[in-house]
Amino acid sequence: MTAVSEALVGTVDGQKEPVAVKLGVWVSNTKTRRDKLTQEQLEALRELGMKWA
């Protein structure tokens, strides 16, 4: 398992303005909700090296 620091912050387009997102929190939330992801989304995550996807 690869550890991801919650200190790493990226920016995504929000509905009105850019939103700061902590990478570690995003990975944790996405992993928790993986059963709600489409097959295309899971495949994209696998291509990025997310073995849990």
Secondary structure as GFF3:
##gff-version 3
##sequence-region A 1 53
A	DSSP	beta_strand	9	13	.	.	.	ID=ss1
A	DSSP	beta_strand	18	22	.	.	.	ID=ss2
A	DSSP	alpha_helix	23	32	.	.	.	ID=ss3
A	DSSP	three_ten_helix	34	36	.	.	.	ID=ss4
A	DSSP	alpha_helix	39	47	.	.	.	ID=ss5
###
